[in-house]
């Protein structure tokens, strides 16, 4: 099989690259190792709403974008997707072992952020609607890429153990550089300094875990609370209101337990501890969620590697090293958010990288 451009990875960067190439009427094929599109964008619906048209789902991956993320704003408008502002009205909570739970006000300390109505996966679904289905192949993983003269040969493994070679003029690596280096063999091998530099780029979200508790209504607002909290007890260290504008309410938290330690804990125990924490912070109604979701990205082999067990305490400085920006005469291109020249690690960065990889003029 032949194609002009093979995109490896069906997260936001890969899918947006496919969307742009489709609009340019270019020849391409996208392969994705999972049985779904979206990559680190994952929105879970309640059983009662799954498959319905209510667009009510809760984000277990990226949740927000910000006012300066102009590409995200334009793309959502272009696709007809509604947004809404993150709810922050009211007091925040704080807990530590010595003082217990306290309330505090923090006017002006939380910059405005925006969410996608119905869940971030709506963006993925809407992009996919604009791409011919025959150009998207799920449950297909790239195992190796070989440079042969003026083209690339890509070995692809299917879900049933099938194997196929795809010939492409160029390959867009729309997956984290670290994951690509650990899961895809390259022939000829990259120079050792380039290989090591790519392995050193942290994968955003890979070490994170999120828990979401769903409720019939946002009862914390009755208490004058925003749903926002910090904790030095845990298991969640940072908590936010995850409610949709119309539909069930929710709280979500980033777990503060290091990834290495989380592997030793039963997920059921994590869920129980999170519910107990929400009850401490927001009262007895928090003890009775209608649903609870937990996603630990360190256990997702199509996101994280063992390199990602080391915790990140600050947002990394992303972007490709100069030596990795024109590999194999420009035929091998990294275009995940970690490779973006700006906004790396954010959804906006995924769009920046995809535009650069497809030749879309920056605006």
Short mmCIF file of the C-alpha atoms (twelve columns), coordinates in Angstrom:
data_MODEL
# 
_entry.id   MODEL 
# 
loop_
_atom_site.group_PDB 
_atom_site.id 
_atom_site.type_symbol 
_atom_site.label_atom_id 
_atom_site.label_alt_id 
_atom_site.label_comp_id 
_atom_site.label_asym_id 
_atom_site.label_seq_id 
_atom_site.Cartn_x 
_atom_site.Cartn_y 
_atom_site.Cartn_z 
_atom_site.pdbx_PDB_model_num 
ATOM 1   C CA . UNK A 1   0.000   0.000  0.000  1 
ATOM 2   C CA . UNK A 2   1.213   3.518  -0.795 1 
ATOM 3   C CA . UNK A 3   0.344   6.976  0.503  1 
ATOM 4   C CA . UNK A 4   1.888   10.407 0.317  1 
ATOM 5   C CA . UNK A 5   1.646   11.069 4.062  1 
ATOM 6   C CA . UNK A 6   1.237   8.481  6.807  1 
ATOM 7   C CA . UNK A 7   0.085   9.920  10.132 1 
ATOM 8   C CA . UNK A 8   0.909   7.789  13.158 1 
ATOM 9   C CA . UNK A 9   -1.417  8.643  16.024 1 
ATOM 10  C CA . UNK A 10  -5.071  9.677  16.161 1 
ATOM 11  C CA . UNK A 11  -4.961  12.163 19.005 1 
ATOM 12  C CA . UNK A 12  -5.710  15.847 18.469 1 
ATOM 13  C CA . UNK A 13  -2.474  16.611 16.606 1 
ATOM 14  C CA . UNK A 14  -2.786  13.645 14.239 1 
ATOM 15  C CA . UNK A 15  -6.482  14.103 13.623 1 
ATOM 16  C CA . UNK A 16  -6.098  17.840 13.033 1 
ATOM 17  C CA . UNK A 17  -3.254  17.121 10.591 1 
ATOM 18  C CA . UNK A 18  -5.573  14.703 8.759  1 
ATOM 19  C CA . UNK A 19  -8.316  17.339 8.745  1 
ATOM 20  C CA . UNK A 20  -5.943  19.901 7.218  1 
ATOM 21  C CA . UNK A 21  -4.599  17.481 4.601  1 
ATOM 22  C CA . UNK A 22  -8.142  16.464 3.691  1 
ATOM 23  C CA . UNK A 23  -9.048  20.115 3.114  1 
ATOM 24  C CA . UNK A 24  -5.934  20.468 0.961  1 
ATOM 25  C CA . UNK A 25  -7.059  17.388 -1.043 1 
ATOM 26  C CA . UNK A 26  -3.777  15.658 -0.265 1 
ATOM 27  C CA . UNK A 27  -3.195  11.920 -0.136 1 
ATOM 28  C CA . UNK A 28  -2.825  10.583 3.416  1 
ATOM 29  C CA . UNK A 29  -3.612  7.729  5.770  1 
ATOM 30  C CA . UNK A 30  -3.901  7.874  9.565  1 
ATOM 31  C CA . UNK A 31  -3.268  4.847  11.771 1 
ATOM 32  C CA . UNK A 32  -4.086  4.706  15.471 1 
ATOM 33  C CA . UNK A 33  -3.109  1.958  17.908 1 
ATOM 34  C CA . UNK A 34  -6.207  2.291  20.068 1 
ATOM 35  C CA . UNK A 35  -9.684  1.202  19.060 1 
ATOM 36  C CA . UNK A 36  -10.810 4.823  19.388 1 
ATOM 37  C CA . UNK A 37  -9.636  8.240  18.256 1 
ATOM 38  C CA . UNK A 38  -8.609  10.991 20.648 1 
ATOM 39  C CA . UNK A 39  -5.405  9.788  22.272 1 
ATOM 40  C CA . UNK A 40  -5.103  11.643 25.562 1 
ATOM 41  C CA . UNK A 41  -8.485  13.280 24.983 1 
ATOM 42  C CA . UNK A 42  -10.919 10.967 26.730 1 
ATOM 43  C CA . UNK A 43  -14.456 11.904 27.775 1 
ATOM 44  C CA . UNK A 44  -16.544 9.324  29.635 1 
ATOM 45  C CA . UNK A 45  -20.338 9.460  29.384 1 
ATOM 46  C CA . UNK A 46  -22.790 8.214  31.986 1 
ATOM 47  C CA . UNK A 47  -24.314 4.847  31.074 1 
ATOM 48  C CA . UNK A 48  -27.717 6.512  30.701 1 
ATOM 49  C CA . UNK A 49  -26.403 9.049  28.182 1 
ATOM 50  C CA . UNK A 50  -23.814 6.999  26.262 1 
ATOM 51  C CA . UNK A 51  -24.788 6.923  22.617 1 
ATOM 52  C CA . UNK A 52  -27.464 9.574  23.050 1 
ATOM 53  C CA . UNK A 53  -27.490 13.117 21.688 1 
ATOM 54  C CA . UNK A 54  -27.204 14.797 25.076 1 
ATOM 55  C CA . UNK A 55  -23.446 15.443 24.722 1 
ATOM 56  C CA . UNK A 56  -22.877 14.937 28.439 1 
ATOM 57  C CA . UNK A 57  -19.481 13.455 29.203 1 
ATOM 58  C CA . UNK A 58  -16.688 14.131 31.672 1 
ATOM 59  C CA . UNK A 59  -13.079 14.706 30.716 1 
ATOM 60  C CA . UNK A 60  -10.454 12.302 32.035 1 
ATOM 61  C CA . UNK A 61  -7.737  13.868 29.916 1 
ATOM 62  C CA . UNK A 62  -7.326  17.526 28.885 1 
ATOM 63  C CA . UNK A 63  -10.140 19.724 30.136 1 
ATOM 64  C CA . UNK A 64  -9.352  23.372 29.458 1 
ATOM 65  C CA . UNK A 65  -8.082  25.893 26.993 1 
ATOM 66  C CA . UNK A 66  -7.407  29.581 27.633 1 
ATOM 67  C CA . UNK A 67  -8.262  32.957 26.026 1 
ATOM 68  C CA . UNK A 68  -4.880  33.242 24.270 1 
ATOM 69  C CA . UNK A 69  -5.345  29.823 22.617 1 
ATOM 70  C CA . UNK A 70  -6.641  31.346 19.406 1 
ATOM 71  C CA . UNK A 71  -6.345  28.223 17.251 1 
ATOM 72  C CA . UNK A 72  -8.583  26.296 19.634 1 
ATOM 73  C CA . UNK A 73  -11.140 29.098 19.637 1 
ATOM 74  C CA . UNK A 74  -11.168 29.322 15.838 1 
ATOM 75  C CA . UNK A 75  -11.381 25.556 15.357 1 
ATOM 76  C CA . UNK A 76  -14.296 25.179 17.769 1 
ATOM 77  C CA . UNK A 77  -16.121 27.989 15.962 1 
ATOM 78  C CA . UNK A 78  -15.323 26.416 12.600 1 
ATOM 79  C CA . UNK A 79  -16.761 23.077 13.719 1 
ATOM 80  C CA . UNK A 80  -19.794 24.593 15.422 1 
ATOM 81  C CA . UNK A 81  -18.891 23.402 18.926 1 
ATOM 82  C CA . UNK A 82  -20.076 25.353 21.947 1 
ATOM 83  C CA . UNK A 83  -17.781 26.321 24.798 1 
ATOM 84  C CA . UNK A 84  -18.366 27.620 28.308 1 
ATOM 85  C CA . UNK A 85  -16.318 29.230 31.026 1 
ATOM 86  C CA . UNK A 86  -14.985 27.144 33.901 1 
ATOM 87  C CA . UNK A 87  -17.113 27.734 37.000 1 
ATOM 88  C CA . UNK A 88  -15.096 29.556 39.685 1 
ATOM 89  C CA . UNK A 89  -17.703 31.569 41.611 1 
ATOM 90  C CA . UNK A 90  -17.479 31.276 45.382 1 
ATOM 91  C CA . UNK A 91  -14.917 30.282 47.969 1 
ATOM 92  C CA . UNK A 92  -12.256 27.610 47.646 1 
ATOM 93  C CA . UNK A 93  -11.386 24.894 50.152 1 
ATOM 94  C CA . UNK A 94  -8.023  23.915 51.598 1 
ATOM 95  C CA . UNK A 95  -7.141  20.992 53.842 1 
ATOM 96  C CA . UNK A 96  -4.013  19.916 55.675 1 
ATOM 97  C CA . UNK A 97  -3.363  17.467 58.526 1 
ATOM 98  C CA . UNK A 98  -2.897  20.175 61.159 1 
ATOM 99  C CA . UNK A 99  -5.732  22.624 60.479 1 
ATOM 100 C CA . UNK A 100 -8.277  20.383 58.760 1 
ATOM 101 C CA . UNK A 101 -10.592 21.993 56.201 1 
ATOM 102 C CA . UNK A 102 -10.723 25.758 55.725 1 
ATOM 103 C CA . UNK A 103 -12.395 28.078 53.226 1 
ATOM 104 C CA . UNK A 104 -10.646 30.958 51.524 1 
ATOM 105 C CA . UNK A 105 -11.378 33.497 48.815 1 
ATOM 106 C CA . UNK A 106 -8.927  34.085 46.001 1 
ATOM 107 C CA . UNK A 107 -10.276 36.902 43.802 1 
ATOM 108 C CA . UNK A 108 -8.182  37.432 40.710 1 
ATOM 109 C CA . UNK A 109 -5.959  34.425 41.365 1 
ATOM 110 C CA . UNK A 110 -7.591  32.024 38.909 1 
ATOM 111 C CA . UNK A 111 -7.247  33.055 35.253 1 
ATOM 112 C CA . UNK A 112 -10.334 32.383 33.092 1 
ATOM 113 C CA . UNK A 113 -10.360 29.050 31.315 1 
ATOM 114 C CA . UNK A 114 -12.823 27.449 28.932 1 
ATOM 115 C CA . UNK A 115 -14.249 24.007 28.371 1 
ATOM 116 C CA . UNK A 116 -16.091 22.236 25.581 1 
ATOM 117 C CA . UNK A 117 -19.802 21.726 26.160 1 
ATOM 118 C CA . UNK A 118 -20.458 18.007 26.393 1 
ATOM 119 C CA . UNK A 119 -16.815 17.039 26.844 1 
ATOM 120 C CA . UNK A 120 -13.572 17.576 24.932 1 
ATOM 121 C CA . UNK A 121 -14.151 14.395 22.899 1 
ATOM 122 C CA . UNK A 122 -16.778 16.327 20.927 1 
ATOM 123 C CA . UNK A 123 -13.860 18.068 19.222 1 
ATOM 124 C CA . UNK A 124 -12.442 14.680 18.213 1 
ATOM 125 C CA . UNK A 125 -15.788 13.401 16.979 1 
ATOM 126 C CA . UNK A 126 -16.444 16.521 14.939 1 
ATOM 127 C CA . UNK A 127 -12.992 16.482 13.328 1 
ATOM 128 C CA . UNK A 128 -13.443 12.809 12.405 1 
ATOM 129 C CA . UNK A 129 -16.719 13.637 10.664 1 
ATOM 130 C CA . UNK A 130 -14.736 15.738 8.182  1 
ATOM 131 C CA . UNK A 131 -12.263 12.969 7.291  1 
ATOM 132 C CA . UNK A 132 -13.118 10.096 4.908  1 
ATOM 133 C CA . UNK A 133 -13.507 6.911  6.945  1 
ATOM 134 C CA . UNK A 134 -11.277 4.951  4.563  1 
ATOM 135 C CA . UNK A 135 -8.401  7.237  5.573  1 
ATOM 136 C CA . UNK A 136 -8.663  6.275  9.264  1 
ATOM 137 C CA . UNK A 137 -7.494  2.910  10.568 1 
ATOM 138 C CA . UNK A 138 -7.939  2.037  14.231 1 
ATOM 139 C CA . UNK A 139 -6.189  -0.751 16.151 1 
ATOM 140 C CA . UNK A 140 -3.138  -0.427 13.905 1 
ATOM 141 C CA . UNK A 141 0.274   0.209  15.474 1 
ATOM 142 C CA . UNK A 142 3.483   1.215  13.756 1 
ATOM 143 C CA . UNK A 143 6.263   -1.180 14.724 1 
ATOM 144 C CA . UNK A 144 9.137   0.064  12.570 1 
ATOM 145 C CA . UNK A 145 10.057  2.654  9.961  1 
ATOM 146 C CA . UNK A 146 12.790  2.127  7.381  1 
ATOM 147 C CA . UNK A 147 14.247  4.814  5.128  1 
ATOM 148 C CA . UNK A 148 14.655  3.358  1.650  1 
ATOM 149 C CA . UNK A 149 15.899  5.807  -0.916 1 
ATOM 150 C CA . UNK A 150 13.253  8.457  -1.470 1 
ATOM 151 C CA . UNK A 151 10.490  6.881  0.589  1 
ATOM 152 C CA . UNK A 152 9.717   5.251  3.945  1 
ATOM 153 C CA . UNK A 153 8.571   1.697  4.599  1 
ATOM 154 C CA . UNK A 154 6.396   1.424  7.709  1 
ATOM 155 C CA . UNK A 155 5.692   -1.953 9.323  1 
ATOM 156 C CA . UNK A 156 2.175   -1.926 10.791 1 
ATOM 157 C CA . UNK A 157 0.601   -4.476 13.119 1 
ATOM 158 C CA . UNK A 158 -3.166  -4.899 13.232 1 
ATOM 159 C CA . UNK A 159 -5.396  -5.936 16.127 1 
ATOM 160 C CA . UNK A 160 -5.566  -9.588 15.070 1 
ATOM 161 C CA . UNK A 161 -1.802  -9.892 14.744 1 
ATOM 162 C CA . UNK A 162 -1.839  -9.091 11.047 1 
ATOM 163 C CA . UNK A 163 1.154   -7.315 9.564  1 
ATOM 164 C CA . UNK A 164 1.351   -4.928 6.648  1 
ATOM 165 C CA . UNK A 165 3.925   -2.625 5.098  1 
ATOM 166 C CA . UNK A 166 2.879   0.868  4.066  1 
ATOM 167 C CA . UNK A 167 5.035   2.928  1.736  1 
ATOM 168 C CA . UNK A 168 4.912   6.683  2.366  1 
ATOM 169 C CA . UNK A 169 6.741   9.740  1.110  1 
ATOM 170 C CA . UNK A 170 6.774   11.083 4.655  1 
ATOM 171 C CA . UNK A 171 5.587   10.136 8.124  1 
ATOM 172 C CA . UNK A 172 4.040   12.449 10.709 1 
ATOM 173 C CA . UNK A 173 4.771   11.138 14.208 1 
ATOM 174 C CA . UNK A 174 1.656   12.451 15.952 1 
ATOM 175 C CA . UNK A 175 2.486   10.770 19.225 1 
ATOM 176 C CA . UNK A 176 4.775   11.792 22.092 1 
ATOM 177 C CA . UNK A 177 8.467   11.633 21.110 1 
ATOM 178 C CA . UNK A 178 9.306   9.527  24.152 1 
ATOM 179 C CA . UNK A 179 6.614   6.982  23.299 1 
ATOM 180 C CA . UNK A 180 7.722   6.885  19.667 1 
ATOM 181 C CA . UNK A 181 11.337  6.223  20.632 1 
ATOM 182 C CA . UNK A 182 10.327  3.375  22.942 1 
ATOM 183 C CA . UNK A 183 7.797   1.672  20.657 1 
ATOM 184 C CA . UNK A 184 8.892   2.191  17.029 1 
ATOM 185 C CA . UNK A 185 12.215  1.010  15.622 1 
ATOM 186 C CA . UNK A 186 13.952  3.278  13.122 1 
ATOM 187 C CA . UNK A 187 16.349  2.154  10.394 1 
ATOM 188 C CA . UNK A 188 18.811  3.736  10.105 1 
ATOM 189 C CA . UNK A 189 18.889  4.578  13.793 1 
ATOM 190 C CA . UNK A 190 18.914  8.227  14.732 1 
ATOM 191 C CA . UNK A 191 22.199  9.641  16.018 1 
ATOM 192 C CA . UNK A 192 22.558  8.852  19.721 1 
ATOM 193 C CA . UNK A 193 22.374  12.517 20.849 1 
ATOM 194 C CA . UNK A 194 19.110  13.001 18.905 1 
ATOM 195 C CA . UNK A 195 17.652  9.743  20.235 1 
ATOM 196 C CA . UNK A 196 18.514  10.724 23.808 1 
ATOM 197 C CA . UNK A 197 17.154  14.245 23.358 1 
ATOM 198 C CA . UNK A 198 13.801  12.867 22.154 1 
ATOM 199 C CA . UNK A 199 13.643  10.405 25.059 1 
ATOM 200 C CA . UNK A 200 14.241  13.287 27.448 1 
ATOM 201 C CA . UNK A 201 11.068  15.141 26.362 1 
ATOM 202 C CA . UNK A 202 8.431   14.453 29.052 1 
ATOM 203 C CA . UNK A 203 5.034   13.254 27.876 1 
ATOM 204 C CA . UNK A 204 2.350   15.579 29.152 1 
ATOM 205 C CA . UNK A 205 -0.457  13.808 31.095 1 
ATOM 206 C CA . UNK A 206 1.514   10.534 31.160 1 
ATOM 207 C CA . UNK A 207 2.186   10.688 34.886 1 
ATOM 208 C CA . UNK A 208 -1.213  12.109 35.820 1 
ATOM 209 C CA . UNK A 209 -4.333  10.447 37.152 1 
ATOM 210 C CA . UNK A 210 -7.785  12.007 37.340 1 
ATOM 211 C CA . UNK A 211 -10.856 11.058 39.328 1 
ATOM 212 C CA . UNK A 212 -14.355 12.391 38.540 1 
ATOM 213 C CA . UNK A 213 -17.358 12.056 40.861 1 
ATOM 214 C CA . UNK A 214 -20.763 12.751 39.292 1 
ATOM 215 C CA . UNK A 215 -23.784 14.105 41.211 1 
ATOM 216 C CA . UNK A 216 -27.364 15.031 40.424 1 
ATOM 217 C CA . UNK A 217 -26.727 18.691 41.215 1 
ATOM 218 C CA . UNK A 218 -23.858 21.029 42.207 1 
ATOM 219 C CA . UNK A 219 -24.786 21.158 45.901 1 
ATOM 220 C CA . UNK A 220 -21.477 22.833 46.867 1 
ATOM 221 C CA . UNK A 221 -22.689 26.002 45.163 1 
ATOM 222 C CA . UNK A 222 -25.509 26.200 47.739 1 
ATOM 223 C CA . UNK A 223 -22.744 26.622 50.334 1 
ATOM 224 C CA . UNK A 224 -21.124 29.457 48.398 1 
ATOM 225 C CA . UNK A 225 -18.307 27.173 47.249 1 
ATOM 226 C CA . UNK A 226 -16.718 27.099 43.806 1 
ATOM 227 C CA . UNK A 227 -15.872 23.391 43.850 1 
ATOM 228 C CA . UNK A 228 -12.189 24.332 43.791 1 
ATOM 229 C CA . UNK A 229 -9.888  22.950 46.493 1 
ATOM 230 C CA . UNK A 230 -6.266  22.237 47.369 1 
ATOM 231 C CA . UNK A 231 -5.218  19.425 49.670 1 
ATOM 232 C CA . UNK A 232 -2.129  18.235 51.498 1 
ATOM 233 C CA . UNK A 233 -3.966  15.092 52.575 1 
ATOM 234 C CA . UNK A 234 -5.276  13.635 49.331 1 
ATOM 235 C CA . UNK A 235 -5.647  11.509 47.420 1 
ATOM 236 C CA . UNK A 236 -6.512  14.480 45.145 1 
ATOM 237 C CA . UNK A 237 -4.192  17.462 45.505 1 
ATOM 238 C CA . UNK A 238 -6.216  19.817 43.276 1 
ATOM 239 C CA . UNK A 239 -9.977  19.708 42.738 1 
ATOM 240 C CA . UNK A 240 -12.316 21.612 40.407 1 
ATOM 241 C CA . UNK A 241 -15.991 21.845 39.489 1 
ATOM 242 C CA . UNK A 242 -16.448 19.545 36.484 1 
ATOM 243 C CA . UNK A 243 -20.156 20.211 35.926 1 
ATOM 244 C CA . UNK A 244 -21.627 20.711 32.489 1 
ATOM 245 C CA . UNK A 245 -23.830 23.802 31.895 1 
ATOM 246 C CA . UNK A 246 -26.918 21.622 31.363 1 
ATOM 247 C CA . UNK A 247 -26.862 18.185 32.900 1 
ATOM 248 C CA . UNK A 248 -25.317 16.330 35.827 1 
ATOM 249 C CA . UNK A 249 -22.866 18.048 38.166 1 
ATOM 250 C CA . UNK A 250 -19.385 16.754 38.942 1 
ATOM 251 C CA . UNK A 251 -16.148 17.304 40.827 1 
ATOM 252 C CA . UNK A 252 -12.791 16.193 39.485 1 
ATOM 253 C CA . UNK A 253 -9.391  15.935 41.075 1 
ATOM 254 C CA . UNK A 254 -5.783  15.381 40.029 1 
ATOM 255 C CA . UNK A 255 -4.320  12.656 42.220 1 
ATOM 256 C CA . UNK A 256 -1.254  13.728 44.179 1 
ATOM 257 C CA . UNK A 257 0.099   10.236 44.835 1 
ATOM 258 C CA . UNK A 258 3.250   9.697  42.716 1 
ATOM 259 C CA . UNK A 259 2.789   7.367  39.756 1 
ATOM 260 C CA . UNK A 260 5.164   4.739  41.161 1 
ATOM 261 C CA . UNK A 261 3.151   4.567  44.383 1 
ATOM 262 C CA . UNK A 262 -0.220  4.489  42.620 1 
ATOM 263 C CA . UNK A 263 0.722   1.197  41.004 1 
ATOM 264 C CA . UNK A 264 0.661   -0.412 44.437 1 
ATOM 265 C CA . UNK A 265 -2.877  0.771  45.278 1 
ATOM 266 C CA . UNK A 266 -6.125  -0.950 44.332 1 
ATOM 267 C CA . UNK A 267 -8.142  1.416  42.073 1 
ATOM 268 C CA . UNK A 268 -11.237 0.674  44.177 1 
ATOM 269 C CA . UNK A 269 -9.377  2.001  47.209 1 
ATOM 270 C CA . UNK A 270 -8.441  5.152  45.272 1 
ATOM 271 C CA . UNK A 271 -12.072 5.758  44.354 1 
ATOM 272 C CA . UNK A 272 -13.200 5.235  47.963 1 
ATOM 273 C CA . UNK A 273 -10.523 7.586  49.287 1 
ATOM 274 C CA . UNK A 274 -11.489 10.243 46.743 1 
ATOM 275 C CA . UNK A 275 -15.155 10.070 47.747 1 
ATOM 276 C CA . UNK A 276 -14.167 10.361 51.420 1 
ATOM 277 C CA . UNK A 277 -12.047 13.404 50.580 1 
ATOM 278 C CA . UNK A 278 -14.854 15.076 48.638 1 
ATOM 279 C CA . UNK A 279 -17.123 14.489 51.650 1 
ATOM 280 C CA . UNK A 280 -14.586 16.149 53.979 1 
ATOM 281 C CA . UNK A 281 -14.321 19.148 51.692 1 
ATOM 282 C CA . UNK A 282 -17.901 19.609 50.496 1 
ATOM 283 C CA . UNK A 283 -20.185 17.864 52.968 1 
ATOM 284 C CA . UNK A 284 -22.245 14.671 53.286 1 
ATOM 285 C CA . UNK A 285 -23.912 14.930 49.870 1 
ATOM 286 C CA . UNK A 286 -20.498 14.354 48.298 1 
ATOM 287 C CA . UNK A 287 -20.462 10.839 49.785 1 
ATOM 288 C CA . UNK A 288 -23.162 9.657  47.373 1 
ATOM 289 C CA . UNK A 289 -22.022 10.166 43.769 1 
ATOM 290 C CA . UNK A 290 -24.154 8.666  41.023 1 
ATOM 291 C CA . UNK A 291 -20.993 7.603  39.174 1 
ATOM 292 C CA . UNK A 292 -17.246 7.806  39.640 1 
ATOM 293 C CA . UNK A 293 -14.573 7.581  36.953 1 
ATOM 294 C CA . UNK A 294 -10.842 7.053  37.394 1 
ATOM 295 C CA . UNK A 295 -8.172  7.244  34.701 1 
ATOM 296 C CA . UNK A 296 -4.499  6.666  35.507 1 
ATOM 297 C CA . UNK A 297 -2.522  7.581  32.417 1 
ATOM 298 C CA . UNK A 298 0.673   5.905  33.653 1 
ATOM 299 C CA . UNK A 299 -1.064  2.566  33.056 1 
ATOM 300 C CA . UNK A 300 -1.925  3.422  29.451 1 
ATOM 301 C CA . UNK A 301 0.809   1.842  27.269 1 
ATOM 302 C CA . UNK A 302 -0.183  4.009  24.292 1 
ATOM 303 C CA . UNK A 303 0.514   7.147  26.324 1 
ATOM 304 C CA . UNK A 304 3.137   6.445  28.964 1 
ATOM 305 C CA . UNK A 305 6.464   4.647  29.246 1 
ATOM 306 C CA . UNK A 306 8.544   3.760  32.282 1 
ATOM 307 C CA . UNK A 307 10.394  7.052  31.733 1 
ATOM 308 C CA . UNK A 308 7.208   8.866  32.753 1 
ATOM 309 C CA . UNK A 309 7.166   7.486  36.297 1 
ATOM 310 C CA . UNK A 310 9.296   10.431 37.440 1 
ATOM 311 C CA . UNK A 311 6.870   13.177 38.576 1 
ATOM 312 C CA . UNK A 312 6.693   16.564 36.852 1 
ATOM 313 C CA . UNK A 313 6.555   19.481 39.270 1 
ATOM 314 C CA . UNK A 314 6.412   22.236 36.638 1 
ATOM 315 C CA . UNK A 315 5.208   22.585 33.067 1 
ATOM 316 C CA . UNK A 316 8.180   21.540 30.887 1 
ATOM 317 C CA . UNK A 317 9.784   23.725 28.262 1 
ATOM 318 C CA . UNK A 318 8.607   21.887 25.170 1 
ATOM 319 C CA . UNK A 319 9.755   21.977 21.541 1 
ATOM 320 C CA . UNK A 320 12.062  19.831 19.440 1 
ATOM 321 C CA . UNK A 321 15.831  20.227 19.633 1 
ATOM 322 C CA . UNK A 322 17.260  21.649 16.418 1 
ATOM 323 C CA . UNK A 323 18.863  18.331 15.450 1 
ATOM 324 C CA . UNK A 324 15.428  16.626 15.472 1 
ATOM 325 C CA . UNK A 325 13.641  19.144 13.263 1 
ATOM 326 C CA . UNK A 326 14.696  17.877 9.821  1 
ATOM 327 C CA . UNK A 327 15.100  14.149 10.168 1 
ATOM 328 C CA . UNK A 328 15.718  11.975 7.105  1 
ATOM 329 C CA . UNK A 329 15.608  14.992 4.760  1 
ATOM 330 C CA . UNK A 330 12.333  16.117 6.295  1 
ATOM 331 C CA . UNK A 331 10.542  12.819 5.717  1 
ATOM 332 C CA . UNK A 332 10.186  12.004 9.432  1 
ATOM 333 C CA . UNK A 333 8.308   14.748 11.286 1 
ATOM 334 C CA . UNK A 334 7.343   14.835 14.965 1 
ATOM 335 C CA . UNK A 335 4.082   16.725 15.418 1 
ATOM 336 C CA . UNK A 336 2.594   15.937 18.840 1 
ATOM 337 C CA . UNK A 337 2.028   18.790 21.291 1 
ATOM 338 C CA . UNK A 338 5.424   18.101 22.888 1 
ATOM 339 C CA . UNK A 339 7.046   19.013 19.556 1 
ATOM 340 C CA . UNK A 340 5.226   22.339 19.183 1 
ATOM 341 C CA . UNK A 341 7.229   25.524 18.848 1 
ATOM 342 C CA . UNK A 342 4.740   27.241 21.177 1 
ATOM 343 C CA . UNK A 343 2.057   26.164 23.657 1 
ATOM 344 C CA . UNK A 344 3.733   22.764 24.056 1 
ATOM 345 C CA . UNK A 345 1.818   20.389 26.309 1 
ATOM 346 C CA . UNK A 346 -1.496  22.155 25.710 1 
ATOM 347 C CA . UNK A 347 -4.256  21.396 23.224 1 
ATOM 348 C CA . UNK A 348 -3.202  24.573 21.456 1 
ATOM 349 C CA . UNK A 349 0.274   23.091 21.066 1 
ATOM 350 C CA . UNK A 350 -1.168  20.047 19.278 1 
ATOM 351 C CA . UNK A 351 -2.730  22.400 16.732 1 
ATOM 352 C CA . UNK A 352 0.502   24.407 16.379 1 
ATOM 353 C CA . UNK A 353 2.482   21.232 15.661 1 
ATOM 354 C CA . UNK A 354 -0.075  19.893 13.175 1 
ATOM 355 C CA . UNK A 355 -0.128  23.168 11.253 1 
ATOM 356 C CA . UNK A 356 3.669   23.205 11.023 1 
ATOM 357 C CA . UNK A 357 3.762   19.580 9.850  1 
ATOM 358 C CA . UNK A 358 1.159   20.089 7.115  1 
ATOM 359 C CA . UNK A 359 2.448   23.424 5.880  1 
ATOM 360 C CA . UNK A 360 -0.568  25.457 6.996  1 
ATOM 361 C CA . UNK A 361 0.473   29.112 7.307  1 
ATOM 362 C CA . UNK A 362 0.684   30.215 10.946 1 
ATOM 363 C CA . UNK A 363 -1.904  32.821 11.908 1 
# 
